[in-house]
Amino acid sequence: MRIRSIRARLTVWYSSLLTVTFLLLGGAGYGLLSYNLAQDMDRALSGVAKVLADQARRTGAASFSPDVDELFRRFFGFSPWQRYFDLITPPGRQEFRIPPDSGKLPLSPKAREDAQKGLPTFETVEGPGRHPVRILTLPIVEAGRVVNLVQVGMSMEMTEATLRRFLLTMAALFPVGLLLAGGGGWLLARRALRPVDRIAQTARRISAEHLAARLEDTGANDELNRLVGTLNDMLERLDASFHQIRRFSADASHELQTPLTILKGEIEVALRSPRTPDEYRAVLTSALEEIDRLTRLVEGLLLLARADAGVLRLDRRSVDLAKLVEDVCGQAKILADAGHVVLRQEGMEYLTIFGDYDQLRRVLLNLVDNGIKYTPAGGQVGISLRREGPWAALRVADSGIGLSPEEQKQIFERFYRSPEAKSRGEGGAGLGLCIARSIVEAHGGKIQVASTPGQGSAFTVLLPLPS
């Protein structure tokens, strides 16, 4: 069964990790203890054997002095109950002696072979009792000849008992330690996750109608505090998005309602009494104008929706930007002449990019149209095209009314129209610049504005050049 609680999972993971760590450390401790006990025993046996060999070499006797127990006590720290020692005459000499109180130790072929080379041999063999015996066979060499062999040994009962006590101690401490670790892990996980519970409770109270609420900062500058900061940033963006959606819905409703109201009113007036053909024609012409206005508004909204969803389709092909500028200037000249504004091309370079000709034409025509619309009679609008590093820069500059810093921050928002535009009764729904920015960004470019109130504005479209 899958554990759903993070607190329980943390406790299980912590306890499992501690169990593995305990077993590894216990195994390593057991191995080190076994190795050290064996080394200590070999060193003690080597010390006893060397003293006995020196004693036999000095006295030339085939027996040991009665202070052998003292030797074992000095090197082992105690007098082992099951200790063995022997002085063996090499093969060919029948004289040997075994102390009466020690059993005879076996002499293996390997020990005989090493003894002939003058090498000591450590072995673990079966003893006369239940426990194995660790023995050392040390040759006594005189004049390059092995004259005797000293054998000392000790039962490994004490070593095995020590290792058993170690295992029993570990077996007793393991469940206690695991229980304490599990309980401690549970309490630590509960304490560590307590801020998460508070975050969850606060988050449940936040809804689309109360996005202004924020999660409480823990002040600990830890992972949870960074999570709170991230969630608050997300709520900030959601709040801004919901506010934008509400304003967008209100503005869209208003923009759609106006032509619909006009359309309905004109048709109702036309139906109240019989009209002449010319009057019906006038009503139908006005209705058609409002329908065109609605069509442009809906098309703009659909384009923005596709751009927001990242599915704005572009018919990409090679685009000659100089030709694009000439095409737009030719179409916008009629508007400029009507407004008594001079439209001219400045600083043209022949640059080619990969993009959608019709959409880019829409962007440039919108910028030129705005420049003409907000430039007083006698002013001028200039279009330039030049290379700026990896960008092709299309610049539309006018000598019109200009924009304040506050207006420059909002002109690319949907349905935004400057106070000057509203006071002058300029048409449009306030979607042109927003659509232009979406198209430019879909091409991987960006659009910039620089303006001074009363002196004019300059819009620069930066499009990436082929590498």
Stockholm file with secondary structure:
# STOCKHOLM 1.0

chainA/1-467         MRIRSIRARLTVWYSSLLTVTFLLLGGAGYGLLSYNLAQDMDRALSGVAKVLADQARRTGAASFSPDVDELFRRFFGFSPWQRYFDLITPPGRQEFRIPPDSGKLPLSPKAREDAQKGLPTFETVEGPGRHPVRILTLPIVEAGRVVNLVQVGMSMEMTEATLRRFLLTMAALFPVGLLLAGGGGWLLARRALRPVDRIAQTARRISAEHLAARLEDTGANDELNRLVGTLNDMLERLDASFHQIRRFSADASHELQTPLTILKGEIEVALRSPRTPDEYRAVLTSALEEIDRLTRLVEGLLLLARADAGVLRLDRRSVDLAKLVEDVCGQAKILADAGHVVLRQEGMEYLTIFGDYDQLRRVLLNLVDNGIKYTPAGGQVGISLRREGPWAALRVADSGIGLSPEEQKQIFERFYRSPEAKSRGEGGAGLGLCIARSIVEAHGGKIQVASTPGQGSAFTVLLPLPS
#=GR chainA/1-467 SS CCCCCHHHHHHHHHHHHHHHHHHHHHHHHHHHHHHHHHHHHHHHHHHHHHHHHHHHHHHCCSSCCTTHHHHHHHHHSSCCSSEEEEEECCTTCCCCBCCTTSCCCCCCHHHHHHHHTTCCEEEEEECSSSSEEEEEEEEEEETTEEEEEEEEEEETHHHHHHHHHHHHHHHHHHHHHHHHHHHHHHHHHHHHHHHHHHHHHHHHHCCTTCTTCCCCCCSSCSHHHHHHHHHHHHHHHHHHHHHHHHHHHHHHHHHHHHHHHHHHHHHHHHHHSCCCHHHHHHHHHHHHHHHHHHHHHHHHHHHHHHHHHTCCCCCEEEEEHHHHHHHHHHHHHHHHHHTTCEEEEEEECCCEEEEEHHHHHHHHHHHHHHHHHTSCTTCEEEEEEEEETTEEEEEEEECSSCCCHHHHHHTTSTTCCCHHHHHHTCCSCSCHHHHHHHHHHHTTCEEEEEEETTTEEEEEEEEECCC
#=GC SS_cons         CCCCCHHHHHHHHHHHHHHHHHHHHHHHHHHHHHHHHHHHHHHHHHHHHHHHHHHHHHHCCSSCCTTHHHHHHHHHSSCCSSEEEEEECCTTCCCCBCCTTSCCCCCCHHHHHHHHTTCCEEEEEECSSSSEEEEEEEEEEETTEEEEEEEEEEETHHHHHHHHHHHHHHHHHHHHHHHHHHHHHHHHHHHHHHHHHHHHHHHHHCCTTCTTCCCCCCSSCSHHHHHHHHHHHHHHHHHHHHHHHHHHHHHHHHHHHHHHHHHHHHHHHHHHSCCCHHHHHHHHHHHHHHHHHHHHHHHHHHHHHHHHHTCCCCCEEEEEHHHHHHHHHHHHHHHHHHTTCEEEEEEECCCEEEEEHHHHHHHHHHHHHHHHHTSCTTCEEEEEEEEETTEEEEEEEECSSCCCHHHHHHTTSTTCCCHHHHHHTCCSCSCHHHHHHHHHHHTTCEEEEEEETTTEEEEEEEEECCC
//
